[in-house]
Amino acid sequence: MTVIGDSPAHEGAEPPTIAQLAELAGVSMATVSKVVNGRSQVAPETRALVEGLIQQHGYRRQRRRVNPAAAVEVLFHELAGDYPVEIIKGVGRVAREHHMAVMISELQGRHTPGSDWIEELLRRRPSGVIAVYSGLTPGQRARLAQREIPLILLDPTGEPGHGVPSVGAGNWNGGLAATHHLLDLGHRRIAIITGPAHALSSRARLDGYRAALDTAGVPVDPDLICQGEFMIQDGLTYTHRLRRLPDPPTAIFTCNDGQAVGVYRAAHELGLRIPDDLSVVGFDDMPPVRWLIPALTTIRQPLTEMAAAATTMLVNLAKGEPLPQNRIEFATELIVRGSTGPVPKIK
């Protein structure tokens, strides 16, 4: 596949349009369009000629207006809990401003869509795709690029890759702030329940946790690091396991709010009081956690604002407008509520 640049070979020169490339190559505009869009009905010699001209001179895409009946395709790995609700709110807010519909796809727990999804998507031909906590294969990305369908990654599971616009949150800072908060309260036996190892957000939160302990001179105990799957069950299972340690933790930092709910359930089953016997910090600040008893101390990542930013990026790309930056990262914030307190006194 040929990568088509938007910049000419000589700085300051205006790259040619399809019509100008056709004139330079001595072929029709339809032929150049087929090469640009990766279609196969072009002779190899002609394709090589056009691709050479593109490499030499660049190519200026025509700006497109967003169709009032256009749509944003939002791809979720799973529709469960409050996380997708907050995302849809942000996408819908911007989509309404531009008279665009919102379509939703679910991968039923997978993080990469299959070939059937990409075929159906190309038939629908939305104005763009926002992939949430999921990603596309290089081949799928190439097919979207050939059809000039913009792709934005929101809360990507891994490194977005060169040239792929993305929106995320300050996960490392969030892990650091959560752990520092517990250290400031006097805790030294602080456990963490992470998300899956492949998730960039999970790794960054764990790294922030490690950095906070290191700064405070507290050794990292591998027995206190529990790898979860961002599921409620993680909190329930690992809290029971952690409390069986000879020196159990006095505080648990969970890498999402759902896991914290599981910790609450385990604490109830074990006869522990939060925060008198066990302090808990979550991550996300989903609306329901303020109604837990006690209300959950957590790290807020502004999911609705993140989704709105991703949608604005998509709309601009669909119009043919360049982005001022390919990566937007929102700050996270510690929200202190009633689930954290000083280290329990030895009885």
URSUL-V215015 format. One record per residue. N is the residue number from 1. SS is DSSP state (2 for helix, 1 for strand, 0 for the rest). NEAR is the number of other C-alpha atoms within 10 Angstrom. D_FIRST is the distance of its C-alpha to the first C-alpha in Angstrom with 2 decimals. Layout:
# URSUL-V215015
n: (N/N)
ss: (SS/SS)
near: (NEAR/NEAR)
d_first: (D_FIRST/D_FIRST)
This chain:
# URSUL-V215015
n: (1/2/3/4/5/6/7/8/9/10/11/12/13/14/15/16/17/18/19/20/21/22/23/24/25/26/27/28/29/30/31/32/33/34/35/36/37/38/39/40/41/42/43/44/45/46/47/48/49/50/51/52/53/54/55/56/57/58/59/60/61/62/63/64/65/66/67/68/69/70/71/72/73/74/75/76/77/78/79/80/81/82/83/84/85/86/87/88/89/90/91/92/93/94/95/96/97/98/99/100/101/102/103/104/105/106/107/108/109/110/111/112/113/114/115/116/117/118/119/120/121/122/123/124/125/126/127/128/129/130/131/132/133/134/135/136/137/138/139/140/141/142/143/144/145/146/147/148/149/150/151/152/153/154/155/156/157/158/159/160/161/162/163/164/165/166/167/168/169/170/171/172/173/174/175/176/177/178/179/180/181/182/183/184/185/186/187/188/189/190/191/192/193/194/195/196/197/198/199/200/201/202/203/204/205/206/207/208/209/210/211/212/213/214/215/216/217/218/219/220/221/222/223/224/225/226/227/228/229/230/231/232/233/234/235/236/237/238/239/240/241/242/243/244/245/246/247/248/249/250/251/252/253/254/255/256/257/258/259/260/261/262/263/264/265/266/267/268/269/270/271/272/273/274/275/276/277/278/279/280/281/282/283/284/285/286/287/288/289/290/291/292/293/294/295/296/297/298/299/300/301/302/303/304/305/306/307/308/309/310/311/312/313/314/315/316/317/318/319/320/321/322/323/324/325/326/327/328/329/330/331/332/333/334/335/336/337/338/339/340/341/342/343/344/345/346/347)
ss: (0/0/0/0/0/0/0/0/0/0/0/0/0/0/0/0/0/2/2/2/2/2/2/2/2/0/0/0/2/2/2/2/2/2/2/2/0/0/0/0/0/0/0/2/2/2/2/2/2/2/2/2/2/2/2/2/2/0/0/0/0/0/0/0/0/0/0/0/0/0/1/1/1/1/1/1/0/0/0/0/0/0/2/2/2/2/2/2/2/2/2/2/2/2/2/2/2/0/0/0/1/1/1/1/1/1/0/0/0/0/0/1/0/0/2/2/2/2/2/2/2/2/2/2/0/0/0/1/1/1/1/1/0/0/1/0/0/2/2/2/2/2/2/2/2/2/0/0/0/1/1/1/1/1/0/0/0/0/0/0/0/0/0/0/0/1/1/1/1/0/2/2/2/2/2/2/2/2/2/2/2/2/2/2/0/0/0/0/0/1/1/1/1/1/0/0/0/0/0/2/2/2/2/2/2/2/2/2/2/2/2/2/2/2/2/0/0/0/0/0/0/2/2/2/1/1/1/0/0/0/0/2/2/2/2/2/2/2/2/2/2/2/2/0/0/0/0/0/0/0/1/1/1/1/0/0/2/2/2/2/2/2/2/2/2/2/2/2/2/2/0/0/0/0/0/0/0/0/1/1/1/1/1/1/0/0/2/2/2/2/2/0/0/0/0/0/1/1/1/1/0/0/2/2/2/2/2/2/2/2/2/2/2/2/2/2/2/2/0/0/0/0/0/0/0/0/1/1/1/1/0/0/1/1/1/0/0/0/0/0/0/0/0/0/0/0/0)
near: (9/14/12/17/15/16/18/18/16/11/8/8/11/15/22/20/17/21/15/15/24/19/13/13/18/12/15/13/16/12/19/27/16/15/21/23/17/18/12/10/10/14/11/9/9/16/19/13/16/22/21/14/17/27/16/13/20/23/23/20/17/11/11/12/14/18/14/10/11/19/22/23/22/22/24/26/20/18/16/11/10/14/18/17/14/18/22/18/16/20/25/20/15/18/20/11/8/17/15/20/17/16/14/13/16/16/16/12/12/14/20/18/20/13/12/8/15/16/13/10/16/13/9/13/18/21/24/24/24/26/24/24/22/23/27/17/12/9/11/18/16/18/18/20/17/19/13/18/19/23/25/25/26/29/23/20/20/15/12/19/9/7/8/14/21/26/24/23/20/16/26/20/22/27/31/22/21/29/29/20/18/25/20/12/14/14/20/20/19/23/26/29/27/27/24/16/14/10/18/18/25/25/21/19/28/27/16/22/25/20/20/23/18/12/11/12/10/15/12/18/11/9/13/19/18/18/17/22/18/20/19/19/19/23/33/20/16/24/26/15/14/19/15/11/11/7/9/16/23/24/28/29/30/32/33/25/29/23/30/31/23/21/31/25/18/20/20/12/11/12/9/14/14/22/19/15/18/21/27/27/30/30/28/23/22/23/10/11/20/15/9/12/11/16/16/30/26/31/27/19/22/20/26/20/17/24/27/21/21/28/26/17/26/24/23/16/23/23/15/18/16/12/13/7/9/15/16/16/13/16/14/20/19/22/16/15/15/17/23/25/22/18/21/15/7/4/3)
d_first: (0.00/3.80/6.49/9.34/12.69/15.95/18.09/19.07/19.29/23.05/24.59/26.83/25.20/23.99/20.35/20.27/19.85/18.20/21.63/21.89/18.53/19.69/22.97/21.58/19.50/22.38/20.53/21.01/19.76/18.60/16.31/14.75/14.54/12.68/9.93/10.05/10.10/7.34/10.40/11.15/14.49/13.78/15.13/13.03/15.33/15.06/11.29/11.62/14.57/13.17/10.17/13.00/15.23/13.01/12.79/16.50/17.81/15.63/15.59/18.31/17.73/20.85/22.95/23.73/26.97/27.20/28.66/32.08/31.26/27.86/27.37/26.14/24.82/26.20/24.99/27.69/27.81/31.45/34.00/37.06/39.55/39.67/36.31/34.32/37.28/37.06/33.32/33.89/36.73/34.59/31.76/34.42/36.28/33.48/32.25/35.82/36.00/33.12/34.33/31.37/31.64/30.55/29.02/29.12/27.26/28.54/26.99/30.53/30.34/26.79/24.44/21.10/20.87/20.37/18.32/21.31/21.19/17.67/18.57/21.86/20.49/18.19/21.35/23.39/20.91/22.69/22.58/20.97/21.08/23.24/22.75/26.15/26.68/23.58/19.83/16.59/14.28/10.88/9.56/12.22/11.53/8.00/9.97/12.67/10.80/9.67/13.42/14.57/16.53/17.53/17.89/20.88/22.00/25.80/27.68/24.58/25.38/23.52/21.97/19.73/17.04/16.02/15.75/16.79/20.23/23.00/26.77/29.11/32.69/34.67/34.92/36.21/38.87/39.82/40.43/42.39/44.51/45.34/46.52/48.40/50.22/51.46/52.40/54.37/56.30/57.35/55.08/54.07/53.18/50.02/47.68/44.10/42.29/38.53/35.58/33.11/31.90/28.19/28.88/28.39/31.34/33.60/32.97/33.60/36.84/38.02/37.38/39.44/42.18/42.29/42.43/45.35/47.30/46.72/47.92/51.04/51.71/51.35/49.93/46.98/48.35/45.72/48.04/47.44/43.63/42.66/39.08/38.77/36.24/37.16/39.65/43.34/44.33/43.15/45.91/48.54/47.76/47.34/50.33/52.59/51.18/51.50/55.07/56.06/55.32/58.48/57.55/55.56/53.59/55.37/52.17/48.78/45.60/43.19/39.53/39.77/42.72/42.55/43.33/46.25/47.64/47.66/49.56/52.11/52.66/53.19/55.55/57.60/57.80/58.88/61.46/59.75/60.08/57.21/57.50/60.95/59.81/56.02/53.80/50.39/47.44/44.39/41.07/39.70/43.00/42.58/45.41/47.44/48.00/50.58/52.69/52.83/56.22/56.08/53.19/50.18/49.41/45.64/42.71/41.44/37.78/37.49/35.14/36.00/35.38/32.09/30.92/32.21/30.30/27.00/27.73/28.64/25.34/23.56/25.86/25.27/21.48/22.02/24.26/21.70/23.78/22.52/23.80/26.47/25.20/22.43/24.92/28.34/30.83/34.13/37.31/39.10/42.90/45.67/47.84/51.17/53.13/55.69/53.87/54.28/57.53/59.32/59.44/61.89/65.33/66.34/68.81)
